[in-house]
């Protein structure tokens, strides 16, 4: 028969029992008789999703504090964005999963997006054009986000362009002809919230 004197702050292992300190006292718990399979296909798929979303959202931390603020109820804006994109932005099946940019969001909200939008590279920067639908508020303002594909640096800007303007020239250095991932977002004219983001590819 084995004996063990458990004092406050004690720690160690005795057979299948673990003794550990917490808040100045010692507690005991038994080890599980068997471990769950840590390498099941479902678990590996979930890990891959998490890794993909973490890499995707990493450069947008500062942006998400603004554009996902309304979703951050009881959690951080980054966690809200991570949760949404893990559920909605993953394409294909494990192990071929990827971020589907047409479904991924770097902004989420109830402000309407225009039914049509496009971008074009110019000598001065990126020209945004969109359609002002009558049911949308004409004074909503444009918020733009850009990332050189494959790089961590993200640029974003709250513009003074209003929805009724139907165009905006973002004067930025894009002369290198590198591909850009651009997101178009609209902010409520009373600054109460944002729209979902719309991904636009700039080749």
N, C-alpha and C positions, 0 to 999 in steps of 0.2 A: 504494500500500500504506500503510495507517495503522499507526502504532505507538503504544502506550500503556504507560507505565511504571507498574506496579502496586506501590505501596508499602503497608505495613501501615497500615490506617486510611483508604485511598483509597476514594472513592465516585464514581459517575457512570455515564454510559451511553455505549456505543460501538456504534452500529448496533443490532443486536438482542441485545446483551449488556449486562447490568446488573452493575456492580461495587459491592459493598456491604461495609461493615465489620461484623465480629462478633467479640467477645472479643479485640479488639486486632489482628485480622488482616483482610486483604481477601479476599473471595470473589467468584467470578464465576458468573453463571447466565444462560442465554439466555431471552429472552421467548418465550411460546407463539406458535406460528404463527397461531393463531386462538383466540378466546375462546369459552367455552361460552355458550350463550344464558342470560342471567341472568333472563329474563322468561318462561321456560316455565311452562305452567300448573301443573306439578308443583311447581316452585320457589315460585311465587306462593302456592299452597295451603299449602306448608310454612311460608312466612313468615307467612301469616295465622294459622295454628295457633299459631305461636310468640308472635305478638302477643297473641292472645286469652288464652293461658295465662299469659303474663307479667302482663297486666292483672288477670286473675282472682286469681292467687296473690300478687300484690304486697302486699296488706294482711295476708296470713297469715304473713309471714316469722317472726315470733316464735312463732306457734303451731306451725308446721312443724318447728321445731327440737325440739319436744317430741313431736309426734304422728307424725313421719316419721323419728324418730331411728333406729329399727331398720332402716330401708331405706337409711340413709346409710352404705353400705359402699364405701369408696373414692371417695366423692363427698359433697357436702353434702346435708343434708336437703332443702333447697330444690331442688336439681338432681334429686333422686329424685322429688320431688313433680311437678316440671315434666315429667320424662320420662313418668311414669305418666299424667298428665292429657293430654299431647299424643297419647298412644297410645289413650286410652280415653274421654276426656271431650268429644270434638269431635263435634258433630252436623251433619248435612247435608253438602253438597259445596261446594267453592269455586265462586263467591265468596260463598255464603250460609252459610258455616260459623259456628257459635256454640258457646258452652259449654253442654253439656247437664248441668244441675245434678243430674239423677237419676243420672248416671254419674260426675260429678266427685268427687274425694276430697280432703279436707283432713286426713285421717288414714287410715293404712293399717296393718293388722296382722291377727293371727290370732285375737284375742279375739272370741268370738261376739257378734253383734248380736241384740237381741231380735227375735222374729218380727213383733211389732206395736209401734208407737210413734206417739204423737201429741202435739201441743202446742195450747194454747189461751191466749189473752190474758186476763188478769184485771186487777183494779184494782191489784194489788200487783206484777205482773210476768208471767212466762211459766210456765205450769204444764205440766210434762213428765209424760207417762204412758206406760207401756210394760208389756209382758207378760213376766213372769218364767217362762221355759221351764225345765223341770226339769233338762235336761242342762247348763244354764249354771251357773256358780258363783254362789251367792247373795251373795257378798261383793265381787264386782266393783263398782267405783265409777263414777259418772257424771261425764263430762267434757263441758262444753257450750261451744258457740261461737256467737256471734251477730254479724250484720252488717246494718245498715240498708241496704236495697237501693240500690245506686248510690253509696254512700259508702265511703271508704277505712278508716274506723275500725272495728276489730274488737274485740269483747270476748270473753274466754274465762275459764273457771273450772273448776278441779278441785274438784268438790263432795265432800261426805261422804255423799251419798246412795248407798245400796247397791242392787244389782240387785233384791234381794228386797223392797225398799220399794215398787217399782212406780210411784212418783211422786216428783216434786221440784218445788218452787216456786222459780224463780230470780227473786229480788226485784231487778228492774231497771226503769229508767225507760223504759217503752214506751207512755206515755200519748198520744203524738203520733198514734197510729194509722197511722204509716208502715208499709209492708210490710217485714218482716224476713226474711232468710235465716238459718235456724237449723240447726246441725249437732249431732246427738246422737252421742256416742262413749262407749264403755265402756273402762275401764282395768282390767287384770288386778289382782286383789286383792293380789298380791305385788309390784305395780308393775313387772312385767317387760315389759309391752307394752300396746298399744292395739288396739281394734277398727277396722274400717273406719268411716268417717263415714257417717251417714245424714242426708240433707238433708230438712228439714221447712220448709214455707212458712208464714209467719205474716202473715196479711192484716189 
